[in-house]
Amino acid sequence: MKIAFAGCSHSTNMYGKSWANHMLDDLNCEHVEISVSGASNELLIEKIKTVLDRNSDVDYYIVQLSDPSRLTLGLYGNDPKKEHNKKYHFEYNSDDLCSERETNGISYITIKVNQNDGDINEIIDTNYKVIDFFNNHILISDYNTKLKIFHTLIIMKSLFDFYNKKCLFFSWAVDILELSKEMGYYKIIKSFNIVPGSIINFVKEKNLKKHLVDSTHYSTDGHYIFYNEFLKKHIYKFIKD
């Protein structure tokens, strides 16, 4: 069995073993990783398509949906290799699916709440002042936080259907199924394999904040609980069905 999993930093090992690695230990299976620190949901689309194109032997896909407010835009006039070498100490690889700067030669930037102008100007060596506009008018808009996610889900599901692959979705930040009822998308997505609830709601219910390693990320032990108490039963059912 081979599983591909996609997500943001919560699906990487940057802060300890993630839920995904606990899953791999439990299932003892092969895997393909498509997780990117700081990723928006839209950023993952092209990376998922690349794996669908290249890896016909993947049996199942699991997508961890990140904060819907994150916004990915195309970027012109930058040098992804130069950006990488400034930030990391390992060799740049343009084919790396976990790159936060490009996919298949297409460069982009993901804008997140609480960034500052320096985050952009460091990338493209300019002195723009645009982040206040994004923070105050774009990122927090209803379209960005409540509606865009459903357009993204439909695109992802269409890709998996075209390639005849099964996918399970779960959300980190918001309860997608409940939000879909508010936004009029429930009837469209109710047949998708979506784990009810969200990790953030689960953390609140179980009072798991003691497992935080910073303001938003969780430790190996926290992710062990996420996998075993929140995800595992849904993943087993998804594979069985």
C-alpha positions in Angstrom: 0.0 0.0 0.0 1.2 3.5 -0.9 -0.2 6.7 0.5 0.5 10.3 -0.6 -0.2 13.0 2.0 -0.4 16.7 1.5 -0.7 19.7 3.9 1.1 22.6 5.5 3.7 22.7 8.3 1.3 20.7 10.5 2.0 17.7 8.2 5.8 18.1 8.2 8.4 17.0 10.8 9.5 20.5 11.6 8.3 20.4 15.2 8.6 16.7 15.9 6.8 13.6 14.4 3.7 14.7 12.6 0.3 12.9 12.5 1.4 11.6 9.1 4.5 9.9 10.4 2.5 8.3 13.2 0.1 7.1 10.5 3.0 5.6 8.5 4.4 3.9 11.6 0.9 2.4 12.2 0.2 1.3 8.7 3.8 0.4 7.7 3.2 1.6 4.2 5.1 3.4 1.4 4.4 7.1 1.0 4.9 10.3 -1.0 5.1 13.5 0.9 3.5 16.7 -0.6 3.6 18.9 2.6 4.9 22.4 2.5 5.5 24.8 5.4 3.3 27.9 5.1 1.2 26.3 2.3 -2.2 27.5 1.3 -4.8 25.0 0.0 -4.5 26.4 -3.5 -0.7 26.0 -3.5 -1.2 22.2 -3.1 -3.3 21.8 -6.2 -0.4 21.8 -8.7 1.7 19.6 -6.4 -1.0 17.1 -6.1 -1.5 17.0 -9.9 2.2 16.5 -10.3 2.1 13.4 -8.1 -1.0 12.1 -9.9 0.9 12.5 -13.2 4.1 10.9 -12.0 3.0 8.3 -9.4 0.4 6.0 -10.7 1.2 3.5 -8.0 -0.2 5.7 -5.2 -3.3 3.9 -3.8 -4.7 6.6 -1.5 -4.4 10.4 -0.9 -4.9 12.3 2.3 -5.1 16.1 2.2 -4.8 18.2 5.4 -6.5 21.5 4.6 -4.7 24.5 6.0 -6.1 27.9 7.1 -8.5 29.0 4.3 -7.4 32.7 4.7 -3.9 31.9 3.2 -3.7 33.3 -0.3 -1.3 32.1 -3.0 -0.5 34.4 -5.9 1.8 34.0 -8.9 5.1 35.8 -8.6 7.2 37.5 -11.3 10.7 38.9 -11.1 12.1 36.6 -8.3 14.7 33.9 -8.2 13.5 30.8 -6.3 17.0 29.3 -6.2 18.5 32.5 -4.7 15.6 32.7 -2.2 16.2 29.0 -1.2 19.9 29.5 -0.7 19.4 32.5 1.6 17.0 30.5 3.8 18.2 26.9 3.9 21.5 25.0 4.2 20.7 22.2 1.8 20.9 22.0 -2.0 18.2 23.6 -4.0 16.1 21.1 -6.1 13.5 22.6 -8.5 11.7 19.2 -8.5 11.2 19.2 -4.8 7.4 18.8 -4.2 7.8 20.3 -0.7 9.2 23.6 -2.0 7.3 26.6 -0.8 8.6 28.8 -3.7 7.7 27.0 -6.9 6.2 23.9 -8.6 7.3 22.8 -12.0 9.1 26.1 -12.7 6.0 28.2 -11.7 6.9 30.7 -9.0 4.5 32.0 -6.4 4.1 33.6 -3.0 1.7 32.7 -0.2 0.4 35.6 1.9 -0.7 34.9 5.4 -2.2 36.9 8.3 0.4 38.8 10.4 3.1 38.9 7.7 4.8 42.2 7.1 6.2 44.0 4.1 9.7 42.7 4.8 8.5 39.1 4.0 7.8 40.2 0.5 10.6 42.6 0.0 13.2 40.1 1.1 12.0 37.7 -1.7 12.0 40.2 -4.6 14.5 42.8 -3.3 12.2 45.8 -3.4 10.6 48.2 -1.0 6.8 47.7 -1.5 4.3 48.5 1.1 1.3 46.2 0.5 0.8 43.9 3.4 -1.5 46.3 5.4 -3.8 46.2 2.4 -3.9 42.4 2.3 -4.2 42.0 6.0 -7.0 44.6 6.4 -9.1 44.0 3.2 -8.2 40.7 1.4 -7.2 37.9 3.8 -10.0 38.5 6.2 -12.7 38.8 3.5 -15.6 36.4 3.5 -14.6 35.2 0.0 -11.1 34.4 1.2 -12.0 32.8 4.6 -15.3 31.2 3.8 -15.9 30.7 0.1 -12.6 30.1 -1.7 -12.0 26.8 0.1 -15.0 25.2 -1.6 -13.7 26.1 -5.1 -10.4 24.6 -4.1 -12.0 21.4 -2.8 -14.0 21.0 -6.0 -10.9 21.3 -8.1 -9.0 18.8 -6.0 -11.8 16.3 -6.1 -12.1 16.7 -9.9 -8.4 15.8 -10.2 -8.7 12.8 -8.0 -11.8 11.6 -9.9 -10.1 12.1 -13.3 -7.2 10.0 -12.2 -9.5 7.5 -10.5 -7.9 7.9 -7.1 -9.5 8.0 -3.6 -8.8 11.0 -1.3 -9.6 11.8 2.3 -9.7 15.4 3.4 -9.4 16.8 6.9 -9.2 20.3 8.1 -6.8 21.9 10.6 -8.4 25.3 11.2 -12.1 25.2 10.5 -15.0 22.6 10.4 -15.4 22.4 6.6 -18.7 20.5 6.7 -20.3 23.1 9.1 -18.9 26.0 7.0 -20.4 24.4 3.8 -23.9 24.5 5.3 -23.4 28.3 6.0 -22.1 28.9 2.5 -24.5 26.7 0.5 -22.0 24.1 -0.5 -23.0 21.2 1.7 -25.1 19.3 -0.9 -22.1 19.6 -3.3 -19.4 18.3 -1.0 -21.3 15.9 1.3 -20.3 12.9 -0.9 -16.6 13.8 -0.6 -14.6 11.9 2.0 -14.2 14.7 4.6 -13.4 14.1 8.3 -16.0 15.9 10.4 -14.8 18.7 12.7 -11.3 20.2 12.7 -8.0 19.7 14.6 -8.4 23.1 16.3 -11.8 22.2 17.6 -10.4 18.8 18.8 -7.6 20.6 20.6 -10.2 22.8 22.4 -12.4 19.8 23.3 -9.5 17.8 24.7 -7.6 20.7 26.2 -4.4 19.8 24.4 -2.6 23.2 24.4 0.0 21.8 26.7 1.4 20.0 23.7 2.2 23.3 21.9 5.8 23.9 21.0 5.1 27.5 19.8 1.9 29.6 19.3 0.5 27.3 16.6 2.5 24.0 16.3 2.3 20.8 18.3 4.8 18.3 19.6 5.3 14.6 18.7 3.0 13.7 21.6 0.3 16.1 20.4 0.4 14.7 16.9 0.3 11.1 18.3 -3.0 12.1 20.0 -4.3 13.8 16.8 -3.7 10.6 14.8 -4.9 8.0 17.3 -8.0 9.9 18.7 -9.1 12.1 15.8 -7.9 10.7 12.5 -7.2 7.0 12.8 -10.7 5.6 12.7 -11.5 7.7 9.7 -8.4 6.7 7.8 -9.0 3.0 8.5 -12.6 3.3 7.3 -11.5 5.2 4.2 -9.0 2.5 3.3 -11.4 -0.3 4.0 -14.2 1.2 2.0 
